[in-house]
Amino acid sequence: MKKSLLLMGLFALLISCKGNMSKSESLAETRKPVNLILDTDLGPDYDDVGAMALLHALADSGQVNILATLSSNLDERVVPGIEVLNTYFNRPDIPVGAPKSEPGVSLTTWHKVKWTDELPAKYPHRTAKTSDAPDALKMYRKILSEQPDNSVVICTIGFFTNLRDLLRSGADEYRELSGKELVARKVKRLVSMAGLFPEGKEFNVYCDVPASKVVVEEWPTEIIFSGFEIGNVVLTGKRLVQMNVENSPVKDTYALCFAEGDPDGRMRWDVTAVFVAIKGYEPYYDVERGTFKVIDEEGTNGWEANPNGRHLRLIEKMPPTEVAALLENYMMHQPSKK
């Protein structure tokens, strides 16, 4: 009898351990790092710098695996600026690339202080100018072909130029698939800082209207849009510029641009998109499903709510001040020692 009770106890213990192991394995599964490609126009505004700081902070905590940091902007200082930030955060080997298609978009900063000149002049980088960088399209096709199916998140915080080129691409040395087929197989979702909701005209859309129209109409996976109105009420930077650190390209950029008059902080359009691409929108935002439309040649966008639509738009949920505090903590992150 004692032997039977002992065997029954051991069996129950094994069942319990197996159950706990399943829960643990399930939890580990949900915590796998996001495989992410960042597509940025780093330059016109400096929120891309904050977005990249947050990206590297989440990479240091194991929440994201940065596959590439690509430029959608032809301006010659963009790729050097991207490399400055990757190098500062001890990831100088992250692949970079830039568009080679015509006509493309080339825009420098509209701030009086040319921080896009200051960063490459002060901090190390490998590529002298954007036009020296590899073709972003080839980088996309190579990297996607190497990843497991349905595993890559793309986050675009710039123009849709590269993504249009990817969709329109044909078979090559990496895969015998069209660009649209490659995206459908390898990409889990696209997260985009684009649009003004429910209707309006937003910078990233109207700078390359033909590319925007192609992507929103033909992209085969789910797209989450972080609209202008989302980041426009999230102000950060005041604590960042007060950090007791030296030789930080992130602090330098904010300090230079804050001097022009952002006393309450700078809007964080791009940072919110990168954050959601990695962390997800819950519990920070609600979403509405529908269809995003580019409705004219000027880049005006519309939105049609539809429970069966392939697009989602973020809707404010957590108070913007709380979101701002959360994001700024990540933006203030200092490089991890390797």
N, C-alpha and C positions, 0 to 999 in steps of 0.2 A: 504493500500500500504506500509506504514511504517512498519507494522507488518510483511508483506511478505519479505520486504528487510532485516529486522532484522533476520528473520528465515533463509534466504538465507545466510546471513553473518555468523551466528552461524554454519550452515551446512558446509560452506567453511572452517571455523576455525577448526571444528572437522576433516574434511578430511586432512587439513594441519597437524594437530597434529598427526593424525594416520600415515601419511606418514613419519613425522619426527621420530615417535616412531619406525617405522619399520626399518629405517636407524640406529637408535640408538641401537636397539636390534640386528641388523645384525652386527654392529661394536662390540658389547659386545660378540657376538658369536665368532668372529675371535680372540678375546683377551682372550678367555678361556685359563687357564694354561695348558700346555702340561703335560700329565701324563707319567712320564718317569722312566724307570729302567736303571740304569747305571751298566755296566758290565766292570770291570777294572782289569788290571794286576798290579796295583800300585806297583812299585818297580824297575824294570829294568832301567827305566829312570824316571826323576822327572817331566815330562810334565803332568803326571796324577794328580799331586798335583795342578798344574795350572788349569787343566780341572775341578777338583772338586771345586776349589775356584770360577771359573766362574759359575758352576752349582748352587752353593749356592747363589751367587750374583743375579742370575736370579730368584731363588726361593724367595729371599727377596723382589724382585720387583713384585712378583705375576705372573711371566711368566711360571713357571714350578712347578709341584707338584712331589716331589721326592718320588717314591713308594718304591725303594730299591736301595742299593749300594752293588753289589755283586762282589766277587773276582773270576777271572778265573785262578788265580795263587795260587799254593799250598804253596808257601813260607810262613813260620810261622809269618812273620811280616806284611803281607799284610792287613789282616782284622783289626789288631790293628791300623795300619796306617789309614785305611779308617775311623775307629771310632774316631780317633784323630781329623780328619778334620770335620766329622759330629758334634762332640761335640763342637769344637771350634766355629762352625757357629750355635750353639744353636739348633741342631737337633740330639741329642744323641739317639733318639728312632727310627731312620730310620732303617728298617730291613737290616741285612747283611747276607751273606752266602758265602760258598766256595764249590768248586767241590769235590765230593767224588768218582768219577769214576776213573778207572785206565786206562793208567798209569798216565795221568795228566802231567802238566808242573809246575816245581818249579824253579823260577829264582829270585835271589836277585839283588840289584843294581850293575851295573858295574862301578859306580863312586868310586873313592878312599875313599871319605868320606861316611861312611855308614849311610846316612840320614834315612834309614828305621829302623835303631836301635835307632837313636837319637830322633825321634818323639815319639815313644811309651815310651821311658825312661823319657821324659820331660813332656808330656801332658797326660791328663786323657783319658781313654778308658775303655771299659767293658770286652772285650774278651782278654784273655791272649795270645792266639796264633790262627793262622788261622784254624788249625785242630779242635779247639773247637767250631768253628762257625757252625750254622745250614747248612744243605745240600742246596746248591744253587738251585738244581733242584726242591726240595720241595718248596722253596721260590717262584720260578718262577710260579709253578703250582698253589700255593695258591693265590698269588697276582693276577695273570691273571684271575683266576676264579671269583675273587671278582669285577673285573672292567667291565664297560659297553662294549658291542661289538665294535670292531674297534676303540678303544680309547687309546691304549697304544703305546708309542714310546719306542723302546729299542735302547740304544746306547752302542755299544761295542767298547772299546778302549784297548782291550787286545786280548786274544786267544779266539777261537770259541768253546772251550771245553763245557762250560755250555749250549750253544745254541744247539750244537749237541746232548747233553744229553736230552734237552727239546724236540727236534724233535723226538727222538727215544723212548720217554717215553710213557707209556700206561695209561689207566684209573686208577684213584686212589680215595682217600676219598674226593678230591676236585671237580673233574669232571669226568664224564663217557665219556671222549673224549681222543683220542690219543694226543700226544704232537703236532703233525702237525695240527690236527683239532683245538686244543685249540689256537695255534698261529694264524691260519687262521681266527678264530672267534674274537679274542680279540686284536690282534696287528694291528696297523695302518701301521707302517713301521719300518724297521730296518735301523739304521745309523751306519756305521762301519768305523773306521780308519783301513784300510787294503788295501794292494795292491800297486803296482807301475805301473803307466800307461804311455803308452799303454801296456807295457809288462815289467816284471822284477821280482825281488824276494824281498819280504818285510817281516819283522820280525814277525808281528802278524799272518801272513799266514803260514810261514814255521816252527814256533815253535810247531804247532799241525796240521800237514798237513791233517791227516785223518778227523779231526773235520772240518777244513776249507772246505774240499771238500764236505762233507755232507751238510754243511750249504749253500754254494753258489749254490749247485745243487738242494736242496730240500726245501729251505725256501719258504713258500707259499705267502709271501707279497713282496711288493717293498723293495729293498735294495738300499740305497744311500751310495756310497763309497767315503770317503775322503782319497785320495791316499797319499803315502809318499811324492810325489812331491808337494802337496798342503801345508802341514805344514812345509816342509823343507825350505821354503823361508820366513816363518813368524817368525821373531825373537823378543822375548820379555824377560823381566826380569830386564833390567837395571834400570828402574824407580821403579820397585817393591822392589828391594833390598835397595833402598834409602828411602823407606817410613819411616816416623817418628813414628813407632809403635814398641812396645815390646811384647814379648811372643806371637808371631804369628808363628804357624807351617808352614804357607805358606812362609813368609819372611825367616824364619830360613832355610828351605829347599833350597830355591834359593840362599841365601847367602853362605851356605855351599858348594853347587855345583858350583856356579859361581867362587869361589876361585880357582877352578881347571883350569879355562881358557875358559870362554865364554864371552869375552870382548864385543862382539856385540849383545849378547842375545842368548837365547836358542831356538832351533826349536820347533814349537808348533803343532806337529802332532795330539795329542789327543784333544787339546783345540779347534781346528777348527771343529772336528767332533761333540763335545758336543754342540758347538755354533750352528751349522747347525741343529742338532737334535731338538733344542728348537726354534730357530729363523727362520729356513728355509734357503734355499740357496739364495733366492733373497733379496736384490740386490747385494749381496756380490760375488756370483759365478754364472757362467753358468753351464749347465749340458749337458751331452750326454747320451742318452739311449742306452742300449746294453746288452751284456751278459758277466759276469765275469767268467773266467775259471781257475781252478787249473790244470795246464797242465802236471805236473810231480810229482814224489815222493819227490822232493827236495823243493816243495812249490812254484815253479815258476808260476806266473800268466800271463794270457793273457786277451785280451779284444777284443770283436767283436761288433762293432757298429751295432745296429739294432733298428729301430724305434718302434718295438713291444716287445723289451726286457723288462724284469722285473727289471733290474738293471739300476742305474744311477751313473755316475761318475762326480765328481766336476771338473770344468775347471776354471782356474784363470780368474777373471773379474776385481774386485776392486784391485788396486795396493797393493802388500803385505805389504808395510809400513803402509798403511791406515788400513788394516785388523789388523796388529800387534798393532797399537795404540788403536784400538777399543777393542780388546781382553784384552790387558793389563789393561785397565781401569776397566774391570770387575774382572780381577785377583787380583787387588789391593783393592777390596771391603772389608770393615771391617764388622764384625758380627753386625746384627741389634739387638738392645736391645729388649728383650721380655717383 
